[in-house]
Amino acid sequence: MDIKDTARPLDGAGVSAFLRSLPAKPLLLGLGEARHFVGELGELRNEIFRHLVEHEGYRSFTIESDCLMGLVVDDHIATGAGTLDDVMERGFSHGFGASPANRELVRWMRAYNEDHDEKLRFFGFDGPLEYWAASPRQALTALHALLDGPLPCTLETLDTLLGPDDRWTNEATVMDPSQSIGQSAEAQRLRLLADDLVALLDTQAPRLSAADRERAALYGRTAVGLLRYHHWLADASPERWTRLSALRDAMMAANLRAVAEQGPALVFASNLHLQRNKSLMSFGDQALEWWSAGAIAETHLGDRYAFLASALGTVGDDIPSPDTVEGLLSTLPWDHSLIDARRLAEAIREPVLRISHDFAYFPLNPAQLDMIDGVVFLKQAVRLG
């Protein structure tokens, strides 16, 4: 089989044909990034999302960004609240607000909502964390405010137990667990109170509006997730970084399941978070291994989860070897291609794993093509952030 027989140019018709080839219409369609901040990939993502909205009934978009900050963007596209500059500054984490493609996406989603009765939604699905983590204050106090008495504690009690936020956000905890307060007496009590507040939410769900239930559930799982993460930041055992990595992806997966409840959504994140297989990472003298958010989400959604990985050909002076998957795909006649990954696995013979000079690029693993539904391939990427 010629690899050209496994591929087609990437356009709206190709995306629709890909969806028709799946066993079921996905509630979550993952589009992975082989590398963050690739300008062309962001633009292609916007084109794909517009096609999904206009022709396939998609109404939600979610990105690997802080789930609480994402509320700022969702409010803006729903009501016009805030200026676009302010929304890009306050509505994204990880530097993603500086992306021109993300800015254009938010502008288009707001314009669409102004002209249509059926509204689009925007979600961040990462936790409020990098390797360090945010204070659980916002999530805990916002959840508390949505509940009715009698409550297990007052806001004053929460404030006292939380203390100054810089105790929680101390970046030195990444390398020095002794600087974390995640296993302090105050943190332990906050974990119990968070559990009580989440349990109380279930008992009060009938009195809350659908919008308030959705936000309260987000605040609850974020508060619980952050307190768990901080607990393991304070741990000095060899399992520390494996557990932290796994907890982050589990938080992502919980948020993705909530997004899926809103109907079909396009998910944009690193290939490593959306993949079905385990994530592997060298960390000092340790080899970390944990299940990705995509793998966890699929256990709940089954074939209602689909994953398109992305791959890049030439990036600057980094040219893939002809015997790698990216090298073989570079022979395709189109600048942007959509490939059936499982048919590709049958068509290629003994490809080798690409060794990229770009440390931020994660090559396609030829041994894992059968874990991917499709590949979005860019023959050349020239605009990197």
N, C-alpha and C positions, 0 to 999 in steps of 0.2 A: 504494500500500500504506500503510495506517495504521500508525504506529509501534507501536501496541498489539498488532498482529499479529506483531510481532517479539519480544514480551516475555511474561513470565509472572511471577507472584509468586515470590519467592525462598523455596523450601522444599525439603525432602528430595526430594519427587517431581520438582521442577524440576531439581535437580542430577542425579538419575539420568537424566532425560530428556535433559539436555544431554550426558551421557556417551554415551548411546546414539546421539546424533546425530553423533558423531565417527567418522572413518574407522577408528580403532583405539582400544582401551582405553589411555589414557595411563599410562606408567610415572611420569611427572612431570606433575602438574596444578598449574600455577602460578596462584596467586591474588594479584594485584598490589595494592599500596597506592598510591592517588593521593596520599596524605599519610600520614606516620607518625603514630602515637599518636591514632588516631581510635577512641574507645572502642567505638562501635557496630559498626565494622567488625571489630574483634577478637572481639566476641561472636558476630557472624555467622560469622566464620571458624571459631570453636569449634563452632558448630552444624553447619556444613558438614563439618568433620572427623569429628565424631561420626557423622554420617550415612554418610560414606564408610567408616568403620571398621565400622559395624554392618550396612551393606547392600551395600557395594561391594568389600569385601575389602582395603581400605587398611590398612597397618600401620605407616607411617612418616610423620613430620611433620618438616619442615625449615624453618628461618627464617633471615633475613638477620642472622646473629649469628656471633660468633667460633666457628670450627669446633672449636678446642681447648677453649674454655670449655663448649661444648655437650656434651662428654664427661661433665661433672659432672651435667648434667640427665639424660643417658641412663643413667648409673649409678644415679641416684636412682629413675627410674621402673622400672628393672629390679630393683633390690634394696632400695630404701628407704633407701639410704645418704644420711646428712645430713638436716638439718631442711629443711622447705620454705623457711623464711626464708634459710637459708644457700645453698640451691640457687639461689634467685632472685638472690641477691647475687653468687655466683661463677660462675653458669652462663650469663649473658647479657652481651653487650656493647652498646654504643650506648645505654645507658639502658633497654633493653627489659625488664630484670628488674623495673622498677617498674610495669609494665603490669598492671592487675588481670586483664585477659583472659589474659595469658600465665601469670599465677599460677594461674588457674582451669584453664587447659589442662594445666599440669604436674600439678596435683592430680588432675584427671580421668584423665590417662594413667596415673598411679601406681595409682589405684583400679582402673582397668580391668585392669592387669597383675596385681594381687593376686587377681582373680577369674577370670582366663582363662589357659589353657595357652599359647595363641599370643600372643606378647608384642608390644607396641608399641615402636617405636624413635623416638628424638628426635635430630635432628642440627642443628648450626649449619652454615651453608655459606659464610659470609663468611670471608675471611682474618682473622688477628689484627692488624687495622689499621684506622685511620681514614684521614686523609690522611698522617699519620705511621704508623709501624709498630712492632710489638713486636720484641723480641730473638728471634732464632731459637733461643735456648738450649733452651727446653722441647722443641721439636720435634726438634732434633738429639740431645739427650741421651736423650730417650725412645726414639728410633729406635735409637741406639747400644745401649741397654740390652736391646732385643729381639733383637739379632743375636748370633751366636756367632763366636768367633775362627777364624783370625786376622783382625783388623780393621785398617783403614787408619790408625787413630789410637787413642789412649787418651782416656778421659774428661778426664784432666788436660790433654792437648793441646787438646781442645775448649775447656775452661775458660780456658786461657791465651789462645787466639785470640779468644774471645768478649769477655773482659775484663768490666768492669762493665756491667750492663744499661742504665744510664742513658745510655751512649754511643749505644745503638741507639734508645732511646725518646725522644730529645731532640726535642720538638715544634718547635723552631726550624728543624729541617731542612726543614719544609714550605715556608718562604719563602726559606731560605738554604742552597742545596746544599753550600756549602763547610763547613757544620757536620756533614754526614753522613759516617759512616765506611764507607759502602757500597762505595767503590772503593779502600779501603785494602788494603795487602798482606795483612793478616789476613783481611779479608772475601773477598778473591780466593781465598785458600787454603781458607777455609771452604766456598766454592762448589764447589771441586774435591772436598773431602772429602764434602760432601753428595751429590754425584753418585756418588762411590764407594760410599757407604753405601746409596743407593737401588739401585745395581746389585747390591750384595751381597745385598740383600733378595730380589731375584729368584732368586738362586742358592740361598737358604735357605728359600724358601717352603714346600717339602714338610715341613719339620720343625716349622713353626709351626701352631698351632691357627687355625681360621678367624677367631676373634676377634682373635688377635694379628696375623694377616696384615692384617686390616682396619685395625687401629690403626697398624701399622707403615707401611702405605701412606699413611694420613692424615698421619702425622708426616713421612714422606718428601716428599710433595708440598707440605706446608706449609713445611718447611725450605727447600726449593728455591725456592718461590714468594716467601718472605720475603727471601731473599738476593738474588733478582732485583729485588724491589721496592726494597730498600735500595740496590742498585747504581744504579738510576735516580733515587733521591732525591739521590744525589751528582752527578748529571749537570746541567750548566748549559746544555744546548742548548735550542733552541725546542721540541724534541720531548718534553721532559721530562714535562709533564703529560698529554699524549696517551698516552704510553707507560705512565705510572703508572696512569691510568684503565683502560687496556686490560688491564694485568696483573692489576688487582683483579678485573675481570669474568672473566678467564680462570681465575683461581684459584677463583672461585665456580663456574664451569662445570665444572671438574674435580671439585669436591666434589659437584656435582649428579649427575654421571655415576656417582660412587660410590654415592650414595644410590639412584639408579635400580636399581642391581644388587641392592638389598634388596627390591625389589618396589614396587608402586604407592605413591607418596608425594604428600602435599599440600605445596606449596612456597609460603611466604608471604614476600613481599619487595616492595620498591618496584616499581611498574610499569616504571620505567626499567631495572631490572636484568633483568626477566623478558620484556620486549618482544622481538619478533623483528627489529625494525629497528635501525639504528644509533642510538647515543646521541649527542646533540648538546648542548654546553654552552659558554656564553660564560665565559671565564676571563681577566679583565683585557682586554687587547687581542687575545686569541687566541680562535679558534673551535675547540674540541676536538671530535673525532669519533672514535668507536670502536664496535666491535661489543659488544653487551650479552651478559650471561651466557646469557640465554634463546636468543638467536640462535646462540651457539656450541653450546649443548646440543642445539638442534634439528638441527644438522648431523650429530650423532652418533645422535640418537634418532629423527629423522624424525617421522612422525605419532604416535609414542609420547610426544611432548611436546605439551601443550595449555596455552593461556594465557587466563585470565579476568582482564581488567583491571578495576579498580574505578574508580568515578567518584562524585562527591558533587554534590548539588544545592546547597541553601542551607547555608552554613557561617557561623553568626553573622549578621553583617550583609552578608555576601558572597553576593549573589543572582545566579545566572547569567542572562545576557541570553537572551531567548526564542529568538534565532536561533543559539544555540550548541547543541552536542550535549547538554550538561547541561541547558540550558533546555528543549529538546524532551522529554528524558526526564523532566523534572519534571512533565510533564502526565500521566504514567502514574498510574493510580489506586492503586498500591500504594506503601507506604513503602519497601519493599525489593524490587527487581526483578532478574530474570535475563534478559538480552537476547542474542539471536543477533546478533553484531556484523556479520556479513557481510550478513544480511538488513536490518539497520538501515542499512548503507551504501547499500543499494538504495532504502530507503524515504524517506530524507531528501534535501532539495534544498539545496545550496549553504549548509551551515551554516558559521559562522565559528568561529575558535578563541577559546575563552574567555580573557579577561584577568582573572585572579583577583587580588583584593586580598590574598589569603593567599599570601605568598611560598613557603610550604612545600607548597602544592598544585600538582600538575602536571596541567593540564587534558587531557582527551581530544583528540587531534588528529584532526579529521574526515577528513583525508587518509590516515590510517593505520588506519582501521577494518577494512580487509580483511586486516590483519596480526594481528588479534585473533580469537580463537574466540568469546568472549562477554564481556559486561560485567555486573558486579555493581554495581547502582546504588542508592545511599542517597539518598532524596529530601531528607533533612535530617540533618546531623550536628551534635550539640550538645556532645558531650564530647570535647574535644581536650586532649592532654597537652602 
